[in-house]
Amino acid sequence: MIIKSKNIDEVILSLNFKNTLEKYFSYLIKENKNIIIIYDHSLENQKIYLFLKKKIDAKFFKIKLKGELTTDYVDQLTSKIKNIKHKPEILIGLGGGTVLDCVKAVSVLLTNKNKAASYQGWNLIKNRGLFTIGIPTISGTGAESSKTCVLLNKQKNLKLGFNSNFTCFDKVFLFPEILKSVPKKQLLITASDTYFHSFELLSGKKRIKHADKLAKKSLRLIKEYLSNKDIKNIQNLKKLMLASLYAGEAISFSMVGLVHPFSAAISAIYKTPHCLSNCIVLKGLQDYYPKEYKFLNKCFKIHKITIENRNKMNNKNIQLLYHSTMQHKKPLINHLGIKFDKILTFDEVGSIFKNL
């Protein structure tokens, strides 16, 4: 099944990854392409990794991170790849949002002069990157279809993406069967990121028809998925993958709201994974998103999932969290308007974080 996308040249949804990939990669092998596969370390015993390892003559780079993907990390990986004798022509990402974002970042860093921190922002990349293929092994972040690749800049306590037409995958494969091996809690927490993308966009001030249409499709699918007891059913996993794809593209043409700036601050200060940070933050923002908080809380109860915040919200950290949150002006303006700082005073932001 081929799915249309404005960001991606080709999206293929298939219920049989072996047949689909064997056909595609036989073509690449005939063309004698130099291929690099960047993959998540947890996949080494999984069928799709073992299949690719056996079928493709490629160089494999393993991603294993304790916290967030950083600007320093992608700079180091880019440097390693530049030192390879035979220059790569194709980069393949096999993993979740972190791996997919890493591939998109490395792709453009290989063809542009500066370090990663120089490109955090909007439309700062001058040259197109290498040809990229995304194979998500968990769904929710929308990294497979968005125009951004989010990185943590430790020096600035800033979590911000390269936002550019050059940071999109050229080709994406969606294989719902891969998601069956993901632990239930991880699957649900990551899936919830799609829910956040959709409702934040639809409650914002920056609205365009294309993004709204995608976000509404995504919201319908992700609500059906999150509220269904059988989340490992192949048809339900298909809904999740499509919802993530639609929401990721929708955000490329619009903007998130309050959850992501607050979440990004928690990730920057405490190194808490992005999707978990979103779920933690929603509790403090329930006055701003009451219906959404009630729905997601209900879904987690259905699945017997608990969200815990183990981060200490003391006065010193509140200062850091406040400054990190307020750097994300675009999404804050999108939800509250240009006078967002009159609403999100230091006391208000501090109260939100303390309520977590």
C-alpha positions as CSV (number, residue, x, y, z in Angstrom):
1,M,0.0,0.0,0.0
2,I,1.4,3.4,-1.0
3,I,0.5,6.4,1.1
4,K,0.7,10.0,-0.2
5,S,2.8,12.5,1.6
6,K,4.0,16.0,0.9
7,N,7.2,15.5,2.9
8,I,8.2,12.1,1.7
9,D,8.7,10.9,-1.9
10,E,7.4,7.5,-1.2
11,V,5.7,5.8,1.9
12,I,5.0,2.1,1.7
13,L,2.8,0.3,4.3
14,S,3.2,-3.5,4.2
15,L,2.2,-6.4,6.4
16,N,5.2,-8.5,5.2
17,F,8.5,-6.8,5.7
18,K,10.6,-9.6,4.3
19,N,9.0,-9.7,0.9
20,T,8.9,-5.9,0.6
21,L,12.5,-5.3,1.7
22,E,13.9,-8.2,-0.3
23,K,12.4,-6.8,-3.5
24,Y,13.6,-3.2,-2.8
25,F,17.1,-4.1,-1.6
26,S,17.8,-6.4,-4.5
27,Y,17.5,-3.3,-6.7
28,L,20.0,-1.4,-4.5
29,I,22.4,-4.2,-4.5
30,K,22.3,-4.4,-8.4
31,E,23.0,-0.6,-8.4
32,N,26.1,-1.3,-6.1
33,K,25.1,1.5,-3.7
34,N,27.2,2.3,-0.6
35,I,24.8,1.9,2.2
36,I,25.0,2.7,6.0
37,I,22.4,1.4,8.4
38,I,22.0,3.3,11.7
39,Y,20.0,1.2,14.2
40,D,18.9,1.0,17.8
41,H,21.0,-1.4,19.9
42,S,17.9,-3.1,21.3
43,L,17.1,-4.6,17.9
44,E,20.1,-6.9,17.6
45,N,18.1,-10.0,18.3
46,Q,15.0,-8.8,16.3
47,K,13.9,-10.4,13.0
48,I,14.2,-7.3,10.9
49,Y,17.7,-6.5,12.1
50,L,18.9,-10.1,11.5
51,F,17.2,-10.0,8.1
52,L,18.9,-6.8,7.0
53,K,22.3,-8.0,8.4
54,K,22.0,-11.1,6.2
55,K,20.6,-9.6,3.0
56,I,22.5,-6.3,2.7
57,D,26.2,-5.5,2.3
58,A,26.1,-2.4,4.4
59,K,28.0,-0.8,7.2
60,F,26.1,-0.9,10.5
61,F,26.3,1.8,13.2
62,K,24.7,1.1,16.6
63,I,22.9,3.8,18.6
64,K,22.9,3.3,22.3
65,L,22.0,6.3,24.4
66,K,21.2,6.7,28.1
67,G,19.4,10.0,27.6
68,E,18.4,12.3,24.8
69,L,20.1,12.5,21.4
70,T,22.6,15.4,21.6
71,T,24.3,17.8,19.1
72,D,27.7,16.4,20.3
73,Y,26.6,12.8,19.6
74,V,25.5,13.5,16.0
75,D,28.7,15.5,15.4
76,Q,30.8,12.6,16.6
77,L,28.9,10.1,14.5
78,T,29.1,12.3,11.4
79,S,32.9,12.5,11.9
80,K,33.1,8.7,12.0
81,I,31.1,8.3,8.8
82,K,33.2,11.0,7.0
83,N,36.3,8.9,7.7
84,I,34.9,5.8,5.9
85,K,36.9,4.9,2.8
86,H,33.9,4.4,0.5
87,K,31.6,7.4,0.9
88,P,28.0,6.5,1.7
89,E,25.2,7.2,-0.8
90,I,22.2,6.0,1.3
91,L,21.5,6.3,5.0
92,I,18.9,3.9,6.5
93,G,17.4,4.5,10.0
94,L,16.1,1.4,11.8
95,G,14.6,2.3,15.2
96,G,12.4,4.8,17.0
97,G,12.4,8.6,17.0
98,T,15.9,8.9,18.4
99,V,17.4,6.8,15.6
100,L,15.3,8.4,12.9
101,D,16.2,11.9,14.0
102,C,19.9,10.9,14.2
103,V,19.8,9.7,10.6
104,K,18.1,12.9,9.3
105,A,20.7,15.0,11.2
106,V,23.7,13.1,10.0
107,S,22.4,13.1,6.4
108,V,22.5,17.0,6.3
109,L,25.7,17.3,8.4
110,L,27.5,15.2,5.8
111,T,26.7,17.8,3.1
112,N,26.9,21.0,5.1
113,K,29.9,22.6,6.7
114,N,29.0,23.5,10.3
115,K,28.4,21.5,13.5
116,A,24.9,20.4,14.6
117,A,24.3,23.3,17.0
118,S,24.5,25.8,14.1
119,Y,21.4,24.3,12.5
120,Q,19.0,24.2,15.5
121,G,16.2,26.5,14.4
122,W,14.2,27.1,11.2
123,N,15.5,26.9,7.6
124,L,19.2,27.2,8.4
125,I,20.4,24.3,6.3
126,K,21.7,25.2,2.9
127,N,22.4,21.9,1.1
128,R,20.3,18.8,0.6
129,G,21.6,15.7,2.6
130,L,22.2,12.1,1.4
131,F,19.3,9.9,0.3
132,T,17.6,8.6,3.5
133,I,15.3,5.7,4.2
134,G,13.3,5.4,7.5
135,I,12.1,2.1,9.0
136,P,10.4,2.9,12.3
137,T,10.4,0.1,14.8
138,I,8.1,1.9,17.3
139,S,5.5,4.6,16.4
140,G,4.3,7.8,17.9
141,T,7.0,10.5,17.6
142,G,6.3,11.2,13.9
143,A,10.0,11.4,13.2
144,E,9.4,9.3,10.1
145,S,7.4,12.0,8.5
146,S,8.2,15.4,10.1
147,K,10.6,18.1,8.8
148,T,12.5,18.2,12.1
149,C,15.2,16.2,13.8
150,V,15.2,17.1,17.5
151,L,18.5,17.4,19.4
152,L,19.5,18.4,22.9
153,N,22.2,21.1,23.2
154,K,23.7,20.5,26.6
155,Q,25.6,23.7,26.7
156,K,22.4,25.8,26.3
157,N,20.0,23.4,28.1
158,L,18.0,23.7,24.8
159,K,16.1,20.9,23.1
160,L,15.4,22.0,19.5
161,G,15.4,20.5,16.0
162,F,16.7,21.2,12.6
163,N,13.5,22.4,11.0
164,S,14.0,22.3,7.2
165,N,12.7,20.8,3.9
166,F,16.1,19.0,3.9
167,T,15.4,17.1,7.1
168,C,12.7,14.7,5.7
169,F,13.2,11.1,4.7
170,D,13.1,10.3,1.0
171,K,11.5,6.9,1.5
172,V,9.7,5.4,4.5
173,F,8.6,1.8,5.1
174,L,5.9,1.0,7.7
175,F,5.7,-2.5,9.0
176,P,3.0,-2.9,11.8
177,E,4.3,-6.5,12.6
178,I,7.5,-5.1,13.9
179,L,5.7,-3.3,16.7
180,K,4.4,-6.6,18.2
181,S,7.7,-7.1,20.0
182,V,7.7,-3.7,21.7
183,P,6.9,-3.8,25.5
184,K,3.3,-2.7,26.2
185,K,4.1,0.3,28.4
186,Q,6.8,1.6,26.0
187,L,4.4,1.2,23.1
188,L,1.7,3.2,24.7
189,I,3.8,6.0,26.1
190,T,5.4,6.5,22.7
191,A,2.0,6.2,20.9
192,S,0.8,9.0,23.1
193,D,3.2,11.5,21.4
194,T,0.9,11.3,18.4
195,Y,-2.0,12.2,20.5
196,F,-0.1,15.2,21.8
197,H,0.9,16.3,18.3
198,S,-2.7,16.2,17.1
199,F,-4.6,17.9,19.8
200,E,-1.9,20.6,20.4
201,L,-2.0,21.5,16.7
202,L,-5.8,21.6,16.6
203,S,-6.0,23.8,19.6
204,G,-3.4,26.3,18.4
205,K,-3.7,29.6,16.6
206,K,-1.5,28.7,13.6
207,R,-3.8,26.7,11.5
208,I,-3.7,25.7,7.8
209,K,-6.1,23.3,6.0
210,H,-3.5,20.7,5.1
211,A,-2.2,20.3,8.6
212,D,-5.7,20.4,10.1
213,K,-6.9,17.6,7.8
214,L,-3.9,15.4,8.7
215,A,-4.2,16.1,12.4
216,K,-7.9,15.3,12.5
217,K,-7.2,11.9,10.7
218,S,-4.4,11.2,13.1
219,L,-6.5,12.2,16.2
220,R,-9.3,9.8,15.2
221,L,-7.0,6.9,14.6
222,I,-4.9,7.4,17.7
223,K,-7.9,7.8,20.0
224,E,-9.3,4.5,18.6
225,Y,-5.9,2.9,19.2
226,L,-5.2,4.2,22.7
227,S,-8.7,3.2,24.0
228,N,-8.6,-0.3,22.5
229,K,-7.7,-3.1,24.8
230,D,-6.0,-5.2,22.1
231,I,-3.1,-2.8,21.2
232,K,-1.0,-5.6,19.7
233,N,-3.6,-6.6,17.1
234,I,-2.1,-6.0,13.6
235,Q,-4.9,-3.8,12.4
236,N,-4.7,-1.7,15.5
237,L,-0.9,-1.4,15.1
238,K,-1.6,-0.3,11.5
239,K,-3.8,2.5,12.9
240,L,-1.0,3.6,15.2
241,M,1.6,3.7,12.4
242,L,-0.7,5.8,10.2
243,A,-1.7,8.1,13.0
244,S,2.0,8.7,13.8
245,L,2.8,9.4,10.1
246,Y,-0.1,11.8,9.7
247,A,0.6,13.7,12.9
248,G,4.3,14.0,12.1
249,E,3.6,15.5,8.7
250,A,0.9,17.8,10.2
251,I,3.3,19.3,12.7
252,S,5.7,20.1,9.8
253,F,3.2,22.6,8.4
254,S,1.9,23.9,11.7
255,M,3.0,24.0,15.4
256,V,2.6,22.2,18.7
257,G,1.3,24.0,21.8
258,L,2.1,24.0,25.5
259,V,3.0,20.4,26.2
260,H,6.1,20.2,24.1
261,P,7.9,23.3,25.4
262,F,7.4,22.1,29.0
263,S,8.3,18.6,28.1
264,A,11.4,19.7,26.3
265,A,12.5,21.5,29.5
266,I,12.2,18.3,31.5
267,S,14.2,16.4,28.9
268,A,16.9,19.1,28.8
269,I,17.3,19.3,32.6
270,Y,16.7,15.8,33.7
271,K,17.4,13.8,30.5
272,T,14.0,12.2,30.7
273,P,12.9,10.6,27.4
274,H,10.7,12.8,25.3
275,C,7.5,10.8,25.2
276,L,7.5,10.1,29.0
277,S,8.2,13.8,29.6
278,N,5.0,14.6,27.6
279,C,2.9,12.3,29.8
280,I,4.4,13.7,33.0
281,V,3.8,17.3,31.9
282,L,0.2,16.9,30.9
283,K,-0.8,16.4,34.6
284,G,0.5,19.9,35.3
285,L,-1.2,21.4,32.3
286,Q,-4.6,19.8,32.9
287,D,-6.2,23.3,33.4
288,Y,-5.1,24.1,29.8
289,Y,-6.1,20.8,28.3
290,P,-8.8,19.3,30.6
291,K,-10.5,17.0,28.1
292,E,-7.2,15.7,26.8
293,Y,-5.8,15.0,30.2
294,K,-9.0,13.1,31.2
295,F,-9.0,11.0,28.0
296,L,-5.3,10.0,28.2
297,N,-5.6,9.3,31.9
298,K,-8.6,7.0,31.2
299,C,-6.7,5.2,28.5
300,F,-3.7,4.5,30.8
301,K,-6.1,3.2,33.4
302,I,-7.6,0.8,30.9
303,H,-4.2,-0.6,30.2
304,K,-3.0,-0.4,33.8
305,I,-0.2,2.0,33.0
306,T,1.1,4.4,35.6
307,I,3.1,7.5,34.8
308,E,5.7,8.5,37.5
309,N,7.7,11.7,37.8
310,R,10.9,10.9,39.8
311,N,12.5,14.2,39.1
312,K,13.0,16.6,42.0
313,M,11.2,19.9,41.5
314,N,13.2,22.1,43.9
315,N,13.6,25.9,43.6
316,K,17.0,25.7,41.9
317,N,15.7,23.4,39.1
318,I,12.5,25.4,38.7
319,Q,14.7,28.3,37.6
320,L,16.4,26.1,35.0
321,L,13.0,24.6,33.9
322,Y,11.5,28.1,33.5
323,H,14.2,29.4,31.3
324,S,14.4,26.3,29.2
325,T,10.6,26.3,28.7
326,M,10.4,30.0,27.7
327,Q,13.0,29.6,24.9
328,H,10.3,27.8,22.9
329,K,8.5,31.0,21.8
330,K,6.9,29.7,18.6
331,P,4.8,27.0,20.2
332,L,4.0,29.1,23.2
333,I,2.7,31.9,21.0
334,N,0.8,29.3,19.0
335,H,-1.3,28.4,22.0
336,L,-1.4,31.6,24.1
337,G,-0.6,34.4,21.7
338,I,2.2,37.0,21.5
339,K,1.7,38.0,25.2
340,F,2.3,34.4,26.4
341,D,4.9,35.6,28.9
342,K,2.1,37.6,30.7
343,I,0.3,34.4,31.3
344,L,3.2,32.1,31.8
345,T,4.8,34.1,34.6
346,F,7.6,32.6,36.6
347,D,5.2,31.8,39.4
348,E,2.7,30.2,36.9
349,V,5.4,28.0,35.3
350,G,6.8,27.1,38.7
351,S,3.4,26.1,39.9
352,I,2.9,23.9,36.8
353,F,6.2,22.1,37.4
354,K,5.6,21.7,41.2
355,N,2.3,20.1,40.5
356,L,4.0,17.3,38.6
